[in-house]
Amino acid sequence: MMIHPDLLLDLANDRHRELVEESDRQRLLSMARVARRVRKARTARGRPAGNLASCEPSAAVPVR
C-alpha cells in the first residue's frame, strides 16, 4: 500500500513538532530547576543553619 505524499509530509511535520515541543519542555524544566537551586542557595546564606540560638561570645579565662 502506498502512502499519499501529503499524508507522509503531514506525519513528518507532526513528528518534528513533537520533537521540538519535547526539547523545549526539557529546556524549560532544566532552567526552572537551576533557578530554583540558585534561589534556595541565595536564601539559605542569610539564615542560620539550625534552630539553636547562637552562643554569646565568651572571654578567655586564665588557667589557675
mmCIF file of the C-alpha atoms, coordinates in Angstrom:
data_MODEL
# 
_entry.id   MODEL 
# 
loop_
_atom_site.group_PDB 
_atom_site.id 
_atom_site.type_symbol 
_atom_site.label_atom_id 
_atom_site.label_alt_id 
_atom_site.label_comp_id 
_atom_site.label_asym_id 
_atom_site.label_entity_id 
_atom_site.label_seq_id 
_atom_site.pdbx_PDB_ins_code 
_atom_site.Cartn_x 
_atom_site.Cartn_y 
_atom_site.Cartn_z 
_atom_site.occupancy 
_atom_site.B_iso_or_equiv 
_atom_site.pdbx_formal_charge 
_atom_site.auth_seq_id 
_atom_site.auth_comp_id 
_atom_site.auth_asym_id 
_atom_site.auth_atom_id 
_atom_site.pdbx_PDB_model_num 
ATOM 1  C CA . MET A 1 1  ? 0.000  0.000  0.000  1.00 0.00 ? 1  MET A CA 1 
ATOM 2  C CA . MET A 1 2  ? 1.361  3.402  -0.966 1.00 0.00 ? 2  MET A CA 1 
ATOM 3  C CA . ILE A 1 3  ? 1.135  6.335  1.411  1.00 0.00 ? 3  ILE A CA 1 
ATOM 4  C CA . HIS A 1 4  ? -0.006 9.561  -0.148 1.00 0.00 ? 4  HIS A CA 1 
ATOM 5  C CA . PRO A 1 5  ? 2.865  12.122 -0.214 1.00 0.00 ? 5  PRO A CA 1 
ATOM 6  C CA . ASP A 1 6  ? 0.766  14.798 1.504  1.00 0.00 ? 6  ASP A CA 1 
ATOM 7  C CA . LEU A 1 7  ? -0.102 12.389 4.318  1.00 0.00 ? 7  LEU A CA 1 
ATOM 8  C CA . LEU A 1 8  ? 3.562  11.418 4.689  1.00 0.00 ? 8  LEU A CA 1 
ATOM 9  C CA . LEU A 1 9  ? 4.560  15.099 4.831  1.00 0.00 ? 9  LEU A CA 1 
ATOM 10 C CA . ASP A 1 10 ? 1.888  15.778 7.474  1.00 0.00 ? 10 ASP A CA 1 
ATOM 11 C CA . LEU A 1 11 ? 3.140  12.857 9.575  1.00 0.00 ? 11 LEU A CA 1 
ATOM 12 C CA . ALA A 1 12 ? 6.734  14.054 9.295  1.00 0.00 ? 12 ALA A CA 1 
ATOM 13 C CA . ASN A 1 13 ? 5.751  17.620 10.248 1.00 0.00 ? 13 ASN A CA 1 
ATOM 14 C CA . ASP A 1 14 ? 3.743  16.375 13.234 1.00 0.00 ? 14 ASP A CA 1 
ATOM 15 C CA . ARG A 1 15 ? 6.670  14.297 14.458 1.00 0.00 ? 15 ARG A CA 1 
ATOM 16 C CA . HIS A 1 16 ? 9.034  17.243 14.019 1.00 0.00 ? 16 HIS A CA 1 
ATOM 17 C CA . ARG A 1 17 ? 6.695  19.483 16.033 1.00 0.00 ? 17 ARG A CA 1 
ATOM 18 C CA . GLU A 1 18 ? 6.508  16.840 18.789 1.00 0.00 ? 18 GLU A CA 1 
ATOM 19 C CA . LEU A 1 19 ? 10.299 16.650 18.974 1.00 0.00 ? 19 LEU A CA 1 
ATOM 20 C CA . VAL A 1 20 ? 10.634 20.438 19.134 1.00 0.00 ? 20 VAL A CA 1 
ATOM 21 C CA . GLU A 1 21 ? 7.983  20.679 21.867 1.00 0.00 ? 21 GLU A CA 1 
ATOM 22 C CA . GLU A 1 22 ? 9.691  17.927 23.865 1.00 0.00 ? 22 GLU A CA 1 
ATOM 23 C CA . SER A 1 23 ? 13.087 19.617 23.663 1.00 0.00 ? 23 SER A CA 1 
ATOM 24 C CA . ASP A 1 24 ? 11.532 22.971 24.657 1.00 0.00 ? 24 ASP A CA 1 
ATOM 25 C CA . ARG A 1 25 ? 9.843  21.330 27.634 1.00 0.00 ? 25 ARG A CA 1 
ATOM 26 C CA . GLN A 1 26 ? 13.133 19.711 28.725 1.00 0.00 ? 26 GLN A CA 1 
ATOM 27 C CA . ARG A 1 27 ? 14.991 23.014 28.380 1.00 0.00 ? 27 ARG A CA 1 
ATOM 28 C CA . LEU A 1 28 ? 12.381 24.932 30.373 1.00 0.00 ? 28 LEU A CA 1 
ATOM 29 C CA . LEU A 1 29 ? 12.329 22.310 33.125 1.00 0.00 ? 29 LEU A CA 1 
ATOM 30 C CA . SER A 1 30 ? 16.106 22.316 33.445 1.00 0.00 ? 30 SER A CA 1 
ATOM 31 C CA . MET A 1 31 ? 16.165 26.134 33.567 1.00 0.00 ? 31 MET A CA 1 
ATOM 32 C CA . ALA A 1 32 ? 13.481 26.091 36.270 1.00 0.00 ? 32 ALA A CA 1 
ATOM 33 C CA . ARG A 1 33 ? 15.469 23.550 38.302 1.00 0.00 ? 33 ARG A CA 1 
ATOM 34 C CA . VAL A 1 34 ? 18.623 25.660 38.067 1.00 0.00 ? 34 VAL A CA 1 
ATOM 35 C CA . ALA A 1 35 ? 16.754 28.834 39.010 1.00 0.00 ? 35 ALA A CA 1 
ATOM 36 C CA . ARG A 1 36 ? 15.159 27.085 41.976 1.00 0.00 ? 36 ARG A CA 1 
ATOM 37 C CA . ARG A 1 37 ? 18.545 25.762 43.132 1.00 0.00 ? 37 ARG A CA 1 
ATOM 38 C CA . VAL A 1 38 ? 20.062 29.251 42.868 1.00 0.00 ? 38 VAL A CA 1 
ATOM 39 C CA . ARG A 1 39 ? 17.137 30.837 44.718 1.00 0.00 ? 39 ARG A CA 1 
ATOM 40 C CA . LYS A 1 40 ? 17.372 28.242 47.500 1.00 0.00 ? 40 LYS A CA 1 
ATOM 41 C CA . ALA A 1 41 ? 21.122 28.761 47.850 1.00 0.00 ? 41 ALA A CA 1 
ATOM 42 C CA . ARG A 1 42 ? 20.719 32.535 47.916 1.00 0.00 ? 42 ARG A CA 1 
ATOM 43 C CA . THR A 1 43 ? 18.064 32.480 50.654 1.00 0.00 ? 43 THR A CA 1 
ATOM 44 C CA . ALA A 1 44 ? 19.886 29.885 52.740 1.00 0.00 ? 44 ALA A CA 1 
ATOM 45 C CA . ARG A 1 45 ? 23.008 32.061 53.047 1.00 0.00 ? 45 ARG A CA 1 
ATOM 46 C CA . GLY A 1 46 ? 21.277 34.779 55.062 1.00 0.00 ? 46 GLY A CA 1 
ATOM 47 C CA . ARG A 1 47 ? 19.602 32.493 57.578 1.00 0.00 ? 47 ARG A CA 1 
ATOM 48 C CA . PRO A 1 48 ? 21.156 30.451 60.365 1.00 0.00 ? 48 PRO A CA 1 
ATOM 49 C CA . ALA A 1 49 ? 21.570 26.784 59.537 1.00 0.00 ? 49 ALA A CA 1 
ATOM 50 C CA . GLY A 1 50 ? 19.929 25.370 62.664 1.00 0.00 ? 50 GLY A CA 1 
ATOM 51 C CA . ASN A 1 51 ? 17.262 26.247 65.141 1.00 0.00 ? 51 ASN A CA 1 
ATOM 52 C CA . LEU A 1 52 ? 19.591 26.705 68.123 1.00 0.00 ? 52 LEU A CA 1 
ATOM 53 C CA . ALA A 1 53 ? 20.361 30.169 69.427 1.00 0.00 ? 53 ALA A CA 1 
ATOM 54 C CA . SER A 1 54 ? 23.882 31.352 68.854 1.00 0.00 ? 54 SER A CA 1 
ATOM 55 C CA . CYS A 1 55 ? 26.176 31.323 71.880 1.00 0.00 ? 55 CYS A CA 1 
ATOM 56 C CA . GLU A 1 56 ? 27.297 34.558 73.448 1.00 0.00 ? 56 GLU A CA 1 
ATOM 57 C CA . PRO A 1 57 ? 30.957 35.358 72.957 1.00 0.00 ? 57 PRO A CA 1 
ATOM 58 C CA . SER A 1 58 ? 32.945 34.157 75.944 1.00 0.00 ? 58 SER A CA 1 
ATOM 59 C CA . ALA A 1 59 ? 36.135 35.715 77.247 1.00 0.00 ? 59 ALA A CA 1 
ATOM 60 C CA . ALA A 1 60 ? 39.176 33.536 77.737 1.00 0.00 ? 60 ALA A CA 1 
ATOM 61 C CA . VAL A 1 61 ? 39.707 32.746 81.421 1.00 0.00 ? 61 VAL A CA 1 
ATOM 62 C CA . PRO A 1 62 ? 43.304 32.432 82.627 1.00 0.00 ? 62 PRO A CA 1 
ATOM 63 C CA . VAL A 1 63 ? 44.329 28.990 83.829 1.00 0.00 ? 63 VAL A CA 1 
ATOM 64 C CA . ARG A 1 64 ? 44.987 28.665 87.581 1.00 0.00 ? 64 ARG A CA 1 
# 
